[in-house]
């Protein structure tokens, strides 16, 4: 009976979706650390021709919409960067090097370059990279669980 309770307490991880979300978060952090935030500009083109239309009582405030978007985007990117920093602290030295070199340093670095520079075998590299991504996912709270629809 205790085994049934234990099995129901465990959830299966959706490994592919978890990896994807973690890589997306790493990409946000890389962009934020390299560029900062790219702010949106207001698109306000005056039209001098009269337009005949009925009122919808909808108020269009493009300046406020852009300001809200820029402020929220900056908060989101900063939080992503802080989550990645927290996740990196949970890793061992080699795992941290793999993640930093592959995802955070440059955009055009591929796996081959990283494992050759770190003098790792291809198999060892991919095993460590996978483990590091999942450790980061748990540290950042990005894990995705498989939903059992039969239950």
N, C-alpha and C positions, 0 to 999 in steps of 0.2 A: 504494500500500500504506500509506503514512503517513496518508493520509486516512481509511482504515478504522480505524486505531488511534486516530486523533483522535476520530472519531465514537463509538467505543465508550467513550471516556473521558468523554464528555459524557452527562449524564443530563437527562431532561426534568423540569421542575418542574411539580408539580400546583399550579397557581396558585390555584385556588379553596380548596383545603385549606390551603395555606400562609397565605393571607390570613385564613382562619377561625381558625387556630391563633394567629396574631399578634394578631388582635382579641380573642381570649379572654384572652391574656396581658396585653394592655393593660387589659382589664376587671378582671382580678385586681389589677393594680397600682393602678388607680384606687380600687378598694374598700379596698385596704390603706392607701393614702395618706390616704383620707378617714375611714375608720372604724377601721382597725387590724384586729384579729381579733375576731370574734364567737365567744366560747367556748361550747362545748356544756356543758350542765348535766346532772348525773346524774339519771336517772329512777328513783327508788327509792321505790316505794309498798309499804308493808308489807301483807301479807295475814294476817289472824289466823285464817283457816279452814284446817284441815288439808287437804293435798292428797295424794291417793293416786296415786302413779305409781312407775314403776320407775326405778332409777338408770341413768343413761347414762354415768356417770363423766366427764361434761363439767362443767368448772368455769366458772361465770359470774362474772366480775369486772367489774361495770359501772364502778366507780370507776377501775380501771386502764385500761379501754378508752377512757373519756372523756378521761383524762389523756393517753394516748398520741395520741388523735385531735387534741386541742388542740395538743399540742407539735408534731406533724407538720404540721398545718395552718398553724401560725405559721411554721415553717421554709419550707414551700412558698410561702406568700404573700410572705415576705421575699425569697426567691430570685427569684420572678417580678418583684418590684419592682426588684431589682438588675439583672436581665436587661434590663428596660425602660430603666432609666437608662443601661446600656451601649449599648443600641440607639439611644437618643436622641443620644448623643454621636457616633454615626456619621452623623448627618444634617446637612444644611445648615440655615441659620437658618430659612428659610421652611418647609421640610419639618418641622422641629421644631415650629414654631408650629402648623402644621396638625394634627399628631398630638396635641400638648398640648391645643389648643382642642377638637378633635373627640372625643378619647377620654379625656383625663386630667383636664380641669378640671371639667366638669359633666356630669351624666347626660343631660340633655334637650337637648343641643346637636345640631343636625343639620347636614348638609353645607352647606345653603343659608346658614345663619347664619355659618358659618366663611368661606366664600369671599366673602360680602358684606363682612364685617368686615376681611378681608385685602385687599380690592379686587382680587380675581383674577377672571378669566373662569371660567365653569363648566368649560369644557374644560381650561384650564390647571390649575385646582384638582384635578380628578379625575386628571389625568396626574401631578401632583406627589404627590398623596396615594397613588396606587398605587405609584409609585416609592419613596416613603418607607416604606410598609408592607413592601415586599420587601427594602429595605435593612435594615430592622429585623429582619425574619425571618432574614436571613443573619447579622446581628450577634448575634442571640440564639440561633442554632442551631435554629430552628423550621421550616426549609424541609422540604417534603415532596416526594419524588420519585415520578414515575409508575413503577409496577412493570410491566415488560414480562413478561407471563405466557407469551408464546410462546417466549421464549428458554430 
